[in-house]
């Protein structure tokens, strides 16, 4: 995939080509009919519109890339928080297992002290 600089250089080259074409068309203008002049004008207009759209998209792409960088940073932070939660939950689970063992022993001691039914 071409870099931004390569894409910008290609776009600049296209603009230069279009301007040269337009100058050539101006020189040929007296030899063309009014329909041909109208068609050439329409082509120039549409090319100008396309260049405007392309440059607008370049700006949009830069904004999207910036936003993606922010999202990546946020995801990285969320991954770290998630890992910390896993560690804490593992500790809690270990403590609850220990409490369960103590309660089982306490229950056994109490049942052993009760008179037989």
MDTraj code that builds the backbone (N, CA, C; nanometers):
import mdtraj as md
import numpy as np

residues = "UNK UNK UNK UNK UNK UNK UNK UNK UNK UNK UNK UNK UNK UNK UNK UNK UNK UNK UNK UNK UNK UNK UNK UNK UNK UNK UNK UNK UNK UNK UNK UNK UNK UNK UNK UNK UNK UNK UNK UNK UNK UNK UNK UNK UNK UNK UNK UNK UNK UNK UNK UNK UNK UNK UNK UNK UNK UNK UNK UNK UNK UNK UNK UNK UNK UNK UNK UNK UNK UNK UNK UNK UNK UNK UNK UNK UNK UNK UNK UNK UNK UNK UNK UNK UNK UNK UNK UNK UNK UNK UNK UNK UNK UNK UNK UNK UNK UNK UNK UNK UNK UNK UNK UNK UNK UNK UNK UNK UNK UNK UNK UNK UNK UNK UNK UNK UNK".split()
xyz = np.array([
    [0.0846, -0.1169, 0.0000],
    [0.0000, 0.0000, 0.0000],
    [0.0897, 0.1240, 0.0000],
    [0.0625, 0.2200, -0.0918],
    [0.1492, 0.3376, -0.1003],
    [0.1382, 0.4253, 0.0242],
    [0.2470, 0.4922, 0.0550],
    [0.2476, 0.5821, 0.1711],
    [0.1737, 0.7101, 0.1364],
    [0.1486, 0.7914, 0.2398],
    [0.0791, 0.9178, 0.2186],
    [0.1587, 1.0067, 0.1230],
    [0.2908, 1.0074, 0.1380],
    [0.3743, 1.0913, 0.0530],
    [0.3639, 1.0481, -0.0932],
    [0.3665, 0.9161, -0.1163],
    [0.3541, 0.8650, -0.2530],
    [0.2185, 0.8994, -0.3120],
    [0.1147, 0.8865, -0.2316],
    [-0.0200, 0.9194, -0.2791],
    [-0.0307, 1.0679, -0.3104],
    [0.0276, 1.1524, -0.2245],
    [0.0239, 1.2967, -0.2462],
    [0.1024, 1.3336, -0.3720],
    [0.2177, 1.2707, -0.3935],
    [0.2977, 1.2977, -0.5133],
    [0.2208, 1.2575, -0.6393],
    [0.1510, 1.1429, -0.6327],
    [0.0715, 1.0981, -0.7477],
    [-0.0420, 1.1963, -0.7743],
    [-0.1052, 1.2447, -0.6686],
    [-0.2141, 1.3415, -0.6837],
    [-0.1629, 1.4722, -0.7439],
    [-0.0467, 1.5188, -0.6966],
    [0.0124, 1.6401, -0.7529],
    [0.0451, 1.6220, -0.9007],
    [0.0947, 1.5041, -0.9368],
    [0.1254, 1.4770, -1.0773],
    [-0.0015, 1.4800, -1.1611],
    [-0.1089, 1.4241, -1.1091],
    [-0.2358, 1.4253, -1.1817],
    [-0.2875, 1.5673, -1.1996],
    [-0.2753, 1.6495, -1.0965],
    [-0.3190, 1.7892, -1.1067],
    [-0.2374, 1.8605, -1.2141],
    [-0.1070, 1.8375, -1.2155],
    [-0.0206, 1.8990, -1.3164],
    [-0.0620, 1.8543, -1.4559],
    [-0.0884, 1.7232, -1.4723],
    [-0.1313, 1.6719, -1.6024],
    [-0.2621, 1.7360, -1.6462],
    [-0.3542, 1.7496, -1.5529],
    [-0.4840, 1.8086, -1.5854],
    [-0.4670, 1.9552, -1.6257],
    [-0.3817, 2.0281, -1.5553],
    [-0.3587, 2.1683, -1.5895],
    [-0.2931, 2.1811, -1.7263],
    [-0.1985, 2.0941, -1.7574],
    [-0.1368, 2.0961, -1.8901],
    [-0.2402, 2.0651, -1.9978],
    [-0.3261, 1.9700, -1.9690],
    [-0.4324, 1.9347, -2.0624],
    [-0.5255, 2.0538, -2.0846],
    [-0.5557, 2.1224, -1.9769],
    [-0.6442, 2.2386, -1.9855],
    [-0.5797, 2.3493, -2.0688],
    [-0.4495, 2.3741, -2.0482],
    [-0.3794, 2.4738, -2.1284],
    [-0.3786, 2.4349, -2.2762],
    [-0.3589, 2.3060, -2.3015],
    [-0.3620, 2.2569, -2.4384],
    [-0.4998, 2.2794, -2.4991],
    [-0.6035, 2.2519, -2.4227],
    [-0.7404, 2.2716, -2.4695],
    [-0.7673, 2.4189, -2.4983],
    [-0.7122, 2.5083, -2.4149],
    [-0.7308, 2.6522, -2.4374],
    [-0.6679, 2.6943, -2.5698],
    [-0.5510, 2.6394, -2.5981],
    [-0.4840, 2.6745, -2.7235],
    [-0.5610, 2.6224, -2.8432],
    [-0.6243, 2.5078, -2.8261],
    [-0.7012, 2.4493, -2.9355],
    [-0.8418, 2.5086, -2.9446],
    [-0.8843, 2.5851, -2.8455],
    [-1.0222, 2.6331, -2.8355],
    [-1.0761, 2.6980, -2.9625],
    [-1.0033, 2.7817, -3.0294],
    [-1.0608, 2.8440, -3.1486],
    [-1.0982, 2.7436, -3.2571],
    [-1.0355, 2.6269, -3.2602],
    [-1.0631, 2.5279, -3.3630],
    [-1.1826, 2.4390, -3.3275],
    [-1.2322, 2.4453, -3.2047],
    [-1.3382, 2.3556, -3.1592],
    [-1.4756, 2.4190, -3.1773],
    [-1.5738, 2.3317, -3.1915],
    [-1.7113, 2.3811, -3.1999],
    [-1.7627, 2.4126, -3.0594],
    [-1.8759, 2.4780, -3.0497],
    [-1.9307, 2.5144, -2.9186],
    [-1.9685, 2.3902, -2.8378],
    [-2.0146, 2.2836, -2.9037],
    [-2.0465, 2.1584, -2.8327],
    [-1.9202, 2.0967, -2.7728],
    [-1.8122, 2.0998, -2.8500],
    [-1.6865, 2.0454, -2.8005],
    [-1.6336, 2.1289, -2.6840],
    [-1.6489, 2.2599, -2.6945],
    [-1.6060, 2.3465, -2.5850],
    [-1.6871, 2.3181, -2.4598],
    [-1.8190, 2.2974, -2.4766],
    [-1.9046, 2.2665, -2.3615],
    [-1.8607, 2.1349, -2.2979],
    [-1.8349, 2.0331, -2.3810],
    [-1.7914, 1.9029, -2.3292],
    [-1.6584, 1.9145, -2.2553],
    [-1.5643, 1.9890, -2.3100],
    [-1.4344, 2.0073, -2.2443],
    [-1.4532, 2.0809, -2.1122],
    [-1.5423, 2.1786, -2.1103],
    [-1.5711, 2.2509, -1.9865],
    [-1.6311, 2.1587, -1.8812],
    [-1.7191, 2.0707, -1.9241],
    [-1.7796, 1.9745, -1.8320],
    [-1.6744, 1.8788, -1.7752],
    [-1.5844, 1.8334, -1.8611],
    [-1.4779, 1.7433, -1.8163],
    [-1.3908, 1.8153, -1.7134],
    [-1.3537, 1.9413, -1.7446],
    [-1.2725, 2.0183, -1.6492],
    [-1.3448, 2.0354, -1.5168],
    [-1.4722, 2.0672, -1.5237],
    [-1.5516, 2.0863, -1.4017],
    [-1.5556, 1.9585, -1.3189],
    [-1.5813, 1.8471, -1.3845],
    [-1.5913, 1.7195, -1.3120],
    [-1.4563, 1.6774, -1.2538],
    [-1.3497, 1.7010, -1.3269],
    [-1.2168, 1.6682, -1.2747],
    [-1.1836, 1.7540, -1.1530],
    [-1.2191, 1.8801, -1.1593],
    [-1.1960, 1.9682, -1.0451],
    [-1.2740, 1.9197, -0.9237],
    [-1.3984, 1.8781, -0.9461],
    [-1.4806, 1.8258, -0.8367],
    [-1.4179, 1.6992, -0.7783],
    [-1.3692, 1.6109, -0.8648],
    [-1.3065, 1.4869, -0.8177],
    [-1.1807, 1.5157, -0.7368],
    [-1.1022, 1.6131, -0.7790],
    [-0.9825, 1.6488, -0.7031],
    [-1.0200, 1.7037, -0.5660],
    [-1.1266, 1.7816, -0.5610],
    [-1.1734, 1.8331, -0.4322],
    [-1.2165, 1.7212, -0.3399],
    [-1.2878, 1.6251, -0.3971],
    [-1.3329, 1.5103, -0.3168],
    [-1.2123, 1.4302, -0.2677],
    [-1.1144, 1.4094, -0.3566],
    [-0.9962, 1.3311, -0.3188],
    [-0.9189, 1.4000, -0.2065],
    [-0.9034, 1.5315, -0.2149],
    [-0.8292, 1.6002, -0.1089],
    [-0.9084, 1.5990, 0.0218],
    [-1.0410, 1.6047, 0.0132],
    [-1.1236, 1.5941, 0.1336],
    [-1.1120, 1.4573, 0.1972],
    [-1.1022, 1.3548, 0.1140],
    [-1.0886, 1.2195, 0.1671],
    [-0.9532, 1.2009, 0.2346],
    [-0.8515, 1.2662, 0.1827],
    [-0.7191, 1.2559, 0.2457],
    [-0.7253, 1.3094, 0.3883],
    [-0.7947, 1.4223, 0.4060],
    [-0.8110, 1.4789, 0.5397],
    [-0.8889, 1.3830, 0.6284],
    [-0.9950, 1.3248, 0.5734],
    [-1.0756, 1.2301, 0.6509],
    [-0.9933, 1.1090, 0.6921],
    [-0.9093, 1.0608, 0.6034],
    [-0.8257, 0.9441, 0.6336],
    [-0.7296, 0.9764, 0.7473],
    [-0.6724, 1.0967, 0.7462],
    [-0.5809, 1.1353, 0.8537],
    [-0.6537, 1.1410, 0.9874],
    [-0.7767, 1.1932, 0.9869],
    [-0.8556, 1.1997, 1.1104],
    [-0.8869, 1.0590, 1.1594],
    [-0.9234, 0.9701, 1.0680],
    [-0.9550, 0.8309, 1.1047],
    [-0.8312, 0.7626, 1.1623],
    [-0.7154, 0.7834, 1.1005],
    [-0.5922, 0.7234, 1.1523],
    [-0.5623, 0.7735, 1.2931],
    [-0.5846, 0.9014, 1.3151],
    [-0.5631, 0.9589, 1.4481],
    [-0.6583, 0.8953, 1.5495],
    [-0.7852, 0.8826, 1.5103],
    [-0.8842, 0.8215, 1.5992],
    [-0.8490, 0.6762, 1.6289],
    [-0.7995, 0.6046, 1.5291],
    [-0.7605, 0.4649, 1.5508],
    [-0.6462, 0.4543, 1.6514],
    [-0.5548, 0.5498, 1.6461],
    [-0.4448, 0.5496, 1.7435],
    [-0.4967, 0.5663, 1.8847],
    [-0.5937, 0.6568, 1.9024],
    [-0.6532, 0.6785, 2.0349],
    [-0.7252, 0.5519, 2.0804],
    [-0.7997, 0.4898, 1.9898],
    [-0.8737, 0.3673, 2.0248],
    [-0.7776, 0.2563, 2.0643],
    [-0.6658, 0.2430, 1.9923],
    [-0.5666, 0.1404, 2.0269],
    [-0.5117, 0.1625, 2.1666],
    [-0.4846, 0.2882, 2.2012],
    [-0.4338, 0.3181, 2.3356],
    [-0.5372, 0.2819, 2.4417],
    [-0.6635, 0.3151, 2.4143],
    [-0.7689, 0.2838, 2.5106],
    [-0.7853, 0.1333, 2.5267],
    [-0.7785, 0.0588, 2.4159],
    [-0.7887, -0.0870, 2.4238],
    [-0.6727, -0.1455, 2.5035],
    [-0.5548, -0.0908, 2.4847],
    [-0.4394, -0.1384, 2.5600],
    [-0.4616, -0.1183, 2.7098],
    [-0.5135, -0.0012, 2.7464],
    [-0.5440, 0.0251, 2.8875],
    [-0.6499, -0.0698, 2.9404],
    [-0.7509, -0.0980, 2.8585],
    [-0.8572, -0.1892, 2.9016],
    [-0.8026, -0.3308, 2.9205],
    [-0.7102, -0.3722, 2.8338],
    [-0.6490, -0.5047, 2.8475],
    [-0.5715, -0.5140, 2.9796],
    [-0.4986, -0.4081, 3.0131],
    [-0.4227, -0.4077, 3.1387],
    [-0.5177, -0.4128, 3.2579],
    [-0.6262, -0.3348, 3.2523],
    [-0.7244, -0.3371, 3.3612],
    [-0.7866, -0.4759, 3.3740],
    [-0.8179, -0.5380, 3.2616],
    [-0.8768, -0.6713, 3.2624],
    [-0.7818, -0.7727, 3.3257],
    [-0.6543, -0.7622, 3.2924],
    [-0.5555, -0.8541, 3.3512],
    [-0.5470, -0.8331, 3.5025],
    [-0.5518, -0.7073, 3.5462],
    [-0.5475, -0.6788, 3.6901],
    [-0.6702, -0.7365, 3.7598],
    [-0.7878, -0.7261, 3.6963],
    [-0.9096, -0.7834, 3.7543],
    [-0.8986, -0.9347, 3.7664],
    [-0.8394, -0.9989, 3.6669],
    [-0.8230, -1.1441, 3.6731],
    [-0.7362, -1.1832, 3.7922],
    [-0.6301, -1.1097, 3.8147],
    [-0.5417, -1.1386, 3.9285],
    [-0.6199, -1.1238, 4.0590],
    [-0.6975, -1.0146, 4.0713],
    [-0.7739, -0.9910, 4.1934],
    [-0.8804, -1.0990, 4.2128],
    [-0.9481, -1.1373, 4.1063],
    [-1.0499, -1.2414, 4.1188],
    [-0.9883, -1.3760, 4.1558],
    [-0.8706, -1.4043, 4.1025],
    [-0.8030, -1.5286, 4.1395],
    [-0.7700, -1.5293, 4.2893],
    [-0.7246, -1.4138, 4.3415],
    [-0.6957, -1.4044, 4.4853],
    [-0.8233, -1.4240, 4.5671],
    [-0.9312, -1.3612, 4.5237],
    [-1.0587, -1.3766, 4.5952],
    [-1.1053, -1.5220, 4.5942],
    [-1.0913, -1.5862, 4.4806],
    [-1.1322, -1.7264, 4.4700],
    [-1.0514, -1.8132, 4.5664],
    [-0.9223, -1.7868, 4.5756],
    [-0.8363, -1.8617, 4.6676],
    [-0.8815, -1.8394, 4.8117],
    [-0.9134, -1.7146, 4.8458],
    [-0.9593, -1.6844, 4.9824],
    [-1.0926, -1.7532, 5.0115],
    [-1.1833, -1.7495, 4.9148],
    [-1.3130, -1.8151, 4.9368],
    [-1.2971, -1.9661, 4.9520],
    [-1.2038, -2.0231, 4.8772],
    [-1.1780, -2.1666, 4.8930],
    [-1.1294, -2.1960, 5.0347],
    [-1.0419, -2.1104, 5.0849],
    [-0.9928, -2.1275, 5.2229],
    [-1.1054, -2.1135, 5.3236],
    [-1.1939, -2.0145, 5.3031],
    [-1.3088, -1.9976, 5.3942],
    [-1.4014, -2.1180, 5.3888],
    [-1.4227, -2.1692, 5.2702],
    [-1.5106, -2.2861, 5.2565],
    [-1.4541, -2.4047, 5.3343],
    [-1.3226, -2.4245, 5.3271],
    [-1.2594, -2.5332, 5.4023],
    [-1.2766, -2.5116, 5.5523],
    [-1.2621, -2.3873, 5.6002],
    [-1.2799, -2.3583, 5.7425],
    [-1.4226, -2.3851, 5.7861],
    [-1.5183, -2.3415, 5.7046],
    [-1.6590, -2.3664, 5.7400],
    [-1.6908, -2.5159, 5.7429],
    [-1.6328, -2.5905, 5.6497],
    [-1.6554, -2.7360, 5.6493],
    [-1.6002, -2.7993, 5.7780],
    [-1.4818, -2.7539, 5.8210],
    [-1.4241, -2.8072, 5.9450],
    [-1.5070, -2.7680, 6.0665],
    [-1.5539, -2.6421, 6.0685],
    [-1.6370, -2.5955, 6.1790],
    [-1.7665, -2.6753, 6.1854],
    [-1.8281, -2.6992, 6.0695],
    [-1.9515, -2.7776, 6.0649],
    [-1.9265, -2.9182, 6.1180],
    [-1.8145, -2.9789, 6.0789],
    [-1.7820, -3.1147, 6.1247],
    [-1.7622, -3.1155, 6.2758],
    [-1.6923, -3.0138, 6.3311],
    [-1.6709, -3.0070, 6.4746],
    [-1.8037, -2.9937, 6.5487],
    [-1.8926, -2.9076, 6.4978],
    [-2.0231, -2.8877, 6.5620],
    [-2.1071, -3.0142, 6.5559],
    [-2.1067, -3.0810, 6.4401],
    [-2.1840, -3.2033, 6.4267],
    [-2.1297, -3.3144, 6.5162],
    [-1.9979, -3.3159, 6.5363],
    [-1.9356, -3.4174, 6.6209],
    [-1.9750, -3.3940, 6.7674],
    [-1.9959, -3.2704, 6.8094],
    [-2.0302, -3.2378, 6.9474],
    [-2.1788, -3.2594, 6.9794],
    [-2.2601, -3.2583, 6.8763],
    [-2.4030, -3.2780, 6.9007],
    [-2.4281, -3.4232, 6.9394],
    [-2.5288, -3.4405, 7.0251],
    [-2.5593, -3.5805, 7.0644],
    [-2.6168, -3.6579, 6.9453],
    [-2.5926, -3.7832, 6.9442],
    [-2.6425, -3.8683, 6.8352],
    [-2.7940, -3.8759, 6.8424],
    [-2.8606, -3.8759, 6.7322],
    [-3.0064, -3.8750, 6.7300],
    [-3.0660, -4.0090, 6.7403],
])
top = md.Topology()
chain = top.add_chain()
for i, resn in enumerate(residues, 1):
    res = top.add_residue(resn, chain, resSeq=i)
    for name in ("N", "CA", "C"):
        top.add_atom(name, md.element.get_by_symbol(name[0]), res)
traj = md.Trajectory(xyz[None], top)
